[in-house]
């Protein structure tokens, strides 16, 4: 398979997954506002600024907006084309990558992605957003899930499909880690919190809903929401499709399907790093995670995911025979390697 084809399939899946995660996150935080009795400017900033910080875009946001409010964050994260992590930018980039490999994807996938792209460019999208943000976000989420289903049901599960899967699961693992890290400031630096108040319960419930994990979580832990259980579920559960462990294991499987190397061996750094992270998530306990500090541990997971993405890029995408393509791929990779949230540690000061 040509490296440019592999790159486009990989990034197409990553961008689709990114748009869905941003839509889910914004939708849940908008609905969470209904549970708060009063919010002054400082509380509003504390509620919305972490959403921007999850993608490492705080500096760009504060240059364009004086305050972090529902309207300003939504504008920045939904419709701003100059924000590479906004929903509209993600969908545009997904469509562009799909267009470059039109012969590698089914017509149903192309039509649905093109329909979503045209919707985001139309006045109807802005009108739907103004009338009902929830309906707008449901549209994005439904299209993303439809694209995933179409990919699974209509694409040949060959090397190209496994590149798509690798892109999807590395993006999903990264976004789950960032969503889980949203409320780290409510926790002690080390160890478990001794008490959880009603506000904490609401916010940690929102973390679960942002990952579409509420019903699955209740089936295991019941309706009592505690940061320990939320972190264990989203970080270490082996069966939930959006947990970090599940995603890393599927990423590891995808990488080995591409190369044909068995689990006990590796042929490149991407497989080595991914296998190591999968083993760590398999055997670490949630108590060990909290003793190390949940925020610090998640930062390390994000760094490792970035390193896996870079190693995959170096193993399969970079080719010296085409300088123009190489420069394009390098720019795309550098643009989308998001920094761990430790880079924004000053946000609570």
Backbone torsions as a table, in degrees:
resi	resn	phi	psi	omega
1	UNK	NA	137.1	177.4
2	UNK	-65.1	144.2	-178.3
3	UNK	-62.6	-35.6	-180.0
4	UNK	-66.8	-33.2	177.1
5	UNK	-68.4	-46.0	178.2
6	UNK	-59.3	-43.2	-179.4
7	UNK	-62.6	-45.0	-177.7
8	UNK	-65.9	-41.1	178.2
9	UNK	-65.7	-40.9	178.8
10	UNK	-61.3	-48.7	-176.9
11	UNK	-76.0	-29.6	175.1
12	UNK	-57.4	-47.4	179.5
13	UNK	-66.3	-39.7	-179.6
14	UNK	-63.4	-43.1	-178.4
15	UNK	-67.9	-38.9	177.1
16	UNK	-62.2	-45.3	179.2
17	UNK	-63.6	-38.3	-179.2
18	UNK	-65.4	-44.5	179.6
19	UNK	-60.2	-42.5	-179.6
20	UNK	-64.8	-43.1	-178.5
21	UNK	-65.3	-40.8	177.8
22	UNK	-64.8	-41.4	178.9
23	UNK	-61.8	-44.3	-179.1
24	UNK	-64.9	-42.8	-177.9
25	UNK	-63.9	-45.4	179.6
26	UNK	-66.9	-39.7	-179.5
27	UNK	-61.7	-47.3	-178.6
28	UNK	-64.5	-40.1	-178.9
29	UNK	-69.9	-32.6	174.0
30	UNK	-64.4	-43.4	-179.5
31	UNK	-69.9	-31.1	179.7
32	UNK	-64.0	-28.1	178.7
33	UNK	-59.5	-27.3	-178.8
34	UNK	-67.5	-20.1	-178.2
35	UNK	-88.6	-7.0	-179.5
36	UNK	-98.3	134.8	-177.4
37	UNK	-76.3	-37.7	-179.0
38	UNK	-149.6	142.5	179.3
39	UNK	-138.8	114.9	172.7
40	UNK	-86.5	-178.0	-176.2
41	UNK	-59.5	-40.0	-177.6
42	UNK	-68.6	-42.1	178.1
43	UNK	-67.2	-36.2	178.0
44	UNK	-64.2	-42.3	177.5
45	UNK	-62.9	-44.0	-179.8
46	UNK	-64.4	-26.2	179.2
47	UNK	-79.0	-39.0	-171.8
48	UNK	-99.6	-30.9	-176.4
49	UNK	-61.1	-37.2	177.1
50	UNK	-58.9	-25.9	178.0
51	UNK	-64.5	-43.3	177.6
52	UNK	-67.0	-38.4	-176.5
53	UNK	-70.0	-21.8	178.6
54	UNK	-61.2	-28.2	-179.4
55	UNK	-102.6	3.1	178.5
56	UNK	73.9	25.5	-174.6
57	UNK	-108.5	19.9	-175.4
58	UNK	-60.1	-43.9	-177.8
59	UNK	-61.1	-44.7	178.8
60	UNK	-65.0	-37.5	-178.4
61	UNK	-65.8	-46.9	-175.8
62	UNK	-68.8	-20.5	175.2
63	UNK	-72.9	-23.1	-176.4
64	UNK	-106.0	-22.1	-175.6
65	UNK	-133.5	137.0	-179.3
66	UNK	-77.1	-35.3	-177.5
67	UNK	-131.4	151.1	175.9
68	UNK	-91.2	101.9	177.9
69	UNK	-125.6	172.4	178.6
70	UNK	-57.0	-43.2	-177.3
71	UNK	-68.5	-44.6	-176.8
72	UNK	-69.6	-41.2	179.4
73	UNK	-67.9	-41.5	178.6
74	UNK	-62.7	-42.8	178.1
75	UNK	-59.9	-44.0	-177.1
76	UNK	-70.3	-39.6	-172.9
77	UNK	-93.0	-9.1	-177.9
78	UNK	-110.6	-56.4	-167.5
79	UNK	-110.0	-3.4	-177.8
80	UNK	-80.4	111.0	-179.0
81	UNK	-72.9	-19.3	177.5
82	UNK	-84.0	-1.7	171.7
83	UNK	-97.9	110.2	-174.4
84	UNK	-65.4	-13.5	-179.6
85	UNK	-105.6	7.1	177.4
86	UNK	-72.5	164.3	179.7
87	UNK	-62.8	-46.4	-177.8
88	UNK	-64.5	-39.6	178.4
89	UNK	-66.1	-41.7	-179.7
90	UNK	-62.2	-43.7	-179.5
91	UNK	-67.7	-39.9	177.3
92	UNK	-61.9	-44.2	180.0
93	UNK	-67.6	-37.7	177.3
94	UNK	-61.7	-44.2	179.5
95	UNK	-65.0	-40.7	-179.8
96	UNK	-63.8	-42.1	177.5
97	UNK	-66.7	-37.0	177.0
98	UNK	-65.5	-38.8	179.6
99	UNK	-62.1	-35.1	-178.9
100	UNK	-70.2	-20.3	179.5
101	UNK	-127.3	42.7	-176.2
102	UNK	-55.2	-33.6	-178.3
103	UNK	-77.9	-6.9	-177.7
104	UNK	-100.0	-7.6	-177.6
105	UNK	-122.0	157.4	-178.8
106	UNK	-73.2	154.3	-178.9
107	UNK	-62.7	-32.6	179.5
108	UNK	-63.5	-39.4	178.7
109	UNK	-65.8	-45.1	-179.9
110	UNK	-62.6	-43.2	-178.2
111	UNK	-64.6	-41.2	-179.8
112	UNK	-69.2	-41.6	178.5
113	UNK	-66.4	-40.0	177.9
114	UNK	-66.8	-37.4	176.8
115	UNK	-62.6	-42.5	179.3
116	UNK	-65.3	-40.4	178.0
117	UNK	-61.9	-47.0	-179.9
118	UNK	-64.7	-35.9	176.8
119	UNK	-62.0	-44.9	-178.5
120	UNK	-66.5	-25.0	179.5
121	UNK	-88.4	-6.1	-172.3
122	UNK	-96.0	158.5	174.2
123	UNK	-61.8	-26.2	-179.2
124	UNK	-61.6	-33.6	179.2
125	UNK	-64.1	-45.9	179.1
126	UNK	-66.1	-36.7	179.0
127	UNK	-67.7	-42.8	178.2
128	UNK	-63.6	-39.8	177.1
129	UNK	-61.0	-42.3	-179.4
130	UNK	-68.8	-37.7	-177.0
131	UNK	-77.3	-44.0	-175.8
132	UNK	-156.6	95.0	178.8
133	UNK	-55.8	-35.6	-179.9
134	UNK	-63.2	-43.5	177.0
135	UNK	-62.6	-38.7	178.5
136	UNK	-61.9	-49.3	-178.6
137	UNK	-66.7	-35.8	176.8
138	UNK	-62.4	-34.5	176.5
139	UNK	-62.4	-44.4	179.4
140	UNK	-64.8	-47.2	-178.2
141	UNK	-64.1	-42.2	-179.5
142	UNK	-63.7	-41.8	178.9
143	UNK	-65.5	-40.5	178.8
144	UNK	-62.5	-46.1	179.5
145	UNK	-66.0	-34.9	176.9
146	UNK	-65.3	-39.9	178.3
147	UNK	-64.2	-38.7	176.9
148	UNK	-64.0	-44.2	178.8
149	UNK	-64.9	-40.4	177.6
150	UNK	-63.9	-40.3	178.3
151	UNK	-60.7	-46.2	-178.5
152	UNK	-65.6	-38.2	-171.2
153	UNK	-89.1	-22.0	-171.7
154	UNK	-120.9	-13.3	-178.9
155	UNK	-93.5	144.2	172.9
156	UNK	-66.0	130.8	-178.4
157	UNK	-83.4	68.3	-179.2
158	UNK	-108.6	-160.2	-176.9
159	UNK	-59.3	-41.5	-179.8
160	UNK	-63.2	-39.6	179.9
161	UNK	-64.7	-36.3	179.8
162	UNK	-71.0	-29.3	171.5
163	UNK	-64.7	-40.0	176.7
164	UNK	-61.8	-43.4	179.1
165	UNK	-64.0	-40.1	177.9
166	UNK	-60.3	-44.1	178.6
167	UNK	-63.3	-41.8	-178.4
168	UNK	-63.7	-46.1	-172.7
169	UNK	-79.5	-29.2	175.4
170	UNK	-70.3	-36.7	176.3
171	UNK	-68.3	-42.2	-178.6
172	UNK	-65.5	-42.8	178.0
173	UNK	-61.4	-43.2	-179.9
174	UNK	-62.5	-45.0	-177.6
175	UNK	-70.1	-37.0	175.7
176	UNK	-62.1	-40.1	178.9
177	UNK	-63.7	-38.6	-178.9
178	UNK	-72.7	-37.3	175.9
179	UNK	-65.6	-42.8	178.8
180	UNK	-62.8	-29.5	-177.4
181	UNK	-84.5	-2.2	-175.8
182	UNK	-58.1	-39.2	-172.4
183	UNK	-108.2	25.7	-176.6
184	UNK	-62.1	-28.5	-176.9
185	UNK	-68.0	-12.4	176.3
186	UNK	-84.8	-4.0	-176.3
187	UNK	-106.1	155.7	171.2
188	UNK	-67.4	157.3	-178.4
189	UNK	-60.4	-35.6	178.5
190	UNK	-135.5	142.4	176.5
191	UNK	85.5	172.8	-177.7
192	UNK	-83.4	150.3	174.6
193	UNK	-69.0	142.8	-177.8
194	UNK	-81.7	-29.8	-179.6
195	UNK	-141.7	148.0	179.6
196	UNK	-126.3	122.5	-179.5
197	UNK	-90.2	-178.8	-176.0
198	UNK	-64.8	-39.1	179.1
199	UNK	-63.9	-42.7	177.7
200	UNK	-60.8	-41.8	179.7
201	UNK	-61.5	-43.3	178.4
202	UNK	-61.8	-43.6	-176.6
203	UNK	-69.8	-38.9	178.2
204	UNK	-72.9	-29.0	172.3
205	UNK	-65.4	-37.2	177.6
206	UNK	-65.3	-35.4	175.9
207	UNK	-59.8	-44.5	177.8
208	UNK	-62.4	-45.6	-178.7
209	UNK	-66.5	-30.4	177.3
210	UNK	-65.1	-21.9	177.2
211	UNK	-105.1	13.6	-175.7
212	UNK	51.5	41.4	-172.1
213	UNK	-113.0	2.3	-171.9
214	UNK	-62.3	-50.5	-177.3
215	UNK	-67.9	-41.1	178.5
216	UNK	-64.3	-39.6	178.7
217	UNK	-62.2	-45.9	-178.5
218	UNK	-62.2	-32.3	-179.0
219	UNK	-65.7	-19.5	-179.2
220	UNK	-106.6	-44.8	-172.2
221	UNK	-106.9	-6.6	-174.7
222	UNK	80.3	-169.4	-173.8
223	UNK	-85.3	-6.7	-179.8
224	UNK	-79.2	118.6	-175.8
225	UNK	-99.9	119.3	177.3
226	UNK	-131.0	139.3	-178.9
227	UNK	-52.2	-35.8	179.1
228	UNK	-60.6	-47.0	-177.5
229	UNK	-70.0	-38.9	177.7
230	UNK	-61.6	-46.5	-179.5
231	UNK	-64.4	-42.4	179.0
232	UNK	-61.9	-40.9	-177.4
233	UNK	-68.5	-47.8	-175.9
234	UNK	-78.6	-20.4	-178.4
235	UNK	-96.8	-43.6	-165.5
236	UNK	-118.7	-5.3	-179.2
237	UNK	-66.2	133.5	-175.6
238	UNK	-90.3	-7.6	-174.6
239	UNK	-113.2	-20.2	-177.9
240	UNK	-81.3	125.9	-171.0
241	UNK	-63.6	-13.3	179.7
242	UNK	-111.8	5.1	174.5
243	UNK	-71.4	153.6	-177.7
244	UNK	-65.1	-41.1	179.6
245	UNK	-61.6	-46.4	179.5
246	UNK	-58.0	-46.3	-177.6
247	UNK	-64.4	-42.2	-178.9
248	UNK	-66.5	-38.4	177.7
249	UNK	-65.4	-38.9	177.2
250	UNK	-70.2	-35.9	175.0
251	UNK	-62.3	-44.6	179.0
252	UNK	-60.3	-42.3	178.0
253	UNK	-64.0	-41.1	-180.0
254	UNK	-62.9	-44.5	179.7
255	UNK	-60.9	-38.0	-178.6
256	UNK	-77.9	-26.5	172.3
257	UNK	-68.2	-33.9	179.0
258	UNK	-67.1	-45.4	-175.1
259	UNK	-89.8	-22.2	-176.6
260	UNK	80.1	15.1	-178.4
261	UNK	-92.3	141.0	-178.6
262	UNK	-73.5	169.3	-175.4
263	UNK	-61.4	-32.3	-174.3
264	UNK	-85.4	1.0	-178.8
265	UNK	-131.9	168.9	175.3
266	UNK	-147.4	150.3	-178.2
267	UNK	-115.1	-6.8	178.2
268	UNK	-155.6	171.8	-176.3
269	UNK	-66.5	-31.4	179.9
270	UNK	-61.5	-45.3	178.3
271	UNK	-65.8	-39.9	179.6
272	UNK	-62.9	-49.2	-177.6
273	UNK	-67.4	-39.5	-179.0
274	UNK	-69.7	-41.1	177.4
275	UNK	-62.6	-38.2	178.6
276	UNK	-65.7	-44.4	179.7
277	UNK	-66.2	-39.1	178.5
278	UNK	-61.9	-41.3	178.8
279	UNK	-66.2	-40.4	179.1
280	UNK	-61.7	-45.5	-179.6
281	UNK	-68.9	-24.7	178.5
282	UNK	-72.1	-36.6	-170.8
283	UNK	-108.0	-13.4	178.8
284	UNK	-72.9	149.4	175.4
285	UNK	-103.7	158.1	-178.6
286	UNK	-68.5	-28.5	175.8
287	UNK	-64.1	-40.2	177.0
288	UNK	-65.2	-36.5	178.2
289	UNK	-63.1	-47.2	-178.5
290	UNK	-70.4	-30.9	176.3
291	UNK	-66.0	-35.6	176.6
292	UNK	-76.5	-18.7	-175.4
293	UNK	100.6	115.8	-175.8
294	UNK	-58.2	-44.0	-178.7
295	UNK	-62.6	-46.3	180.0
296	UNK	-65.2	-38.6	-179.8
297	UNK	-65.2	-43.5	179.4
298	UNK	-64.8	-37.7	175.9
299	UNK	-56.8	-42.8	-180.0
300	UNK	-67.0	-37.8	176.7
301	UNK	-62.3	-42.8	179.6
302	UNK	-64.3	-40.7	176.0
303	UNK	-60.9	-42.8	-179.1
304	UNK	-66.8	-38.1	176.3
305	UNK	-64.8	-41.3	176.0
306	UNK	-61.1	-40.9	179.9
307	UNK	-66.4	-37.1	176.8
308	UNK	-64.6	-45.0	178.3
309	UNK	-60.7	-41.7	178.9
310	UNK	-65.9	-40.8	179.5
311	UNK	-66.7	-39.6	175.8
312	UNK	-61.6	-43.5	178.4
313	UNK	-58.6	-45.6	-178.9
314	UNK	-70.1	-32.3	-177.0
315	UNK	-76.4	-35.6	-169.8
316	UNK	-121.8	-25.8	-169.8
317	UNK	-97.8	-47.4	-176.5
318	UNK	-69.0	122.9	175.9
319	UNK	-136.0	132.3	-173.7
320	UNK	-78.5	-7.7	-174.1
321	UNK	-78.0	-12.9	-178.3
322	UNK	-135.7	97.9	-173.2
323	UNK	-64.5	-41.5	-177.0
324	UNK	-64.6	-44.7	177.7
325	UNK	-63.6	-40.7	-179.0
326	UNK	-60.9	-44.8	179.6
327	UNK	-62.4	-39.3	179.4
328	UNK	-63.5	-45.0	-178.4
329	UNK	-66.6	-41.0	179.6
330	UNK	-61.7	-44.9	179.6
331	UNK	-62.2	-41.5	-179.7
332	UNK	-65.5	-42.3	179.8
333	UNK	-65.3	-45.4	-179.4
334	UNK	-64.4	-37.4	-178.4
335	UNK	-65.0	-36.3	-171.0
336	UNK	-99.3	-1.1	174.8
337	UNK	-77.5	97.8	-175.5
338	UNK	-80.6	142.0	-177.8
339	UNK	-77.7	146.7	173.2
340	UNK	-59.2	157.6	-173.8
341	UNK	-71.9	-8.8	174.2
342	UNK	-63.1	-24.7	177.8
343	UNK	-66.0	-18.0	179.5
344	UNK	-113.7	29.6	-174.2
345	UNK	-62.3	-21.0	-179.1
346	UNK	-77.1	-0.2	-172.7
347	UNK	-64.4	-25.9	-177.8
348	UNK	-92.9	-3.6	-178.8
349	UNK	-77.6	NA	NA
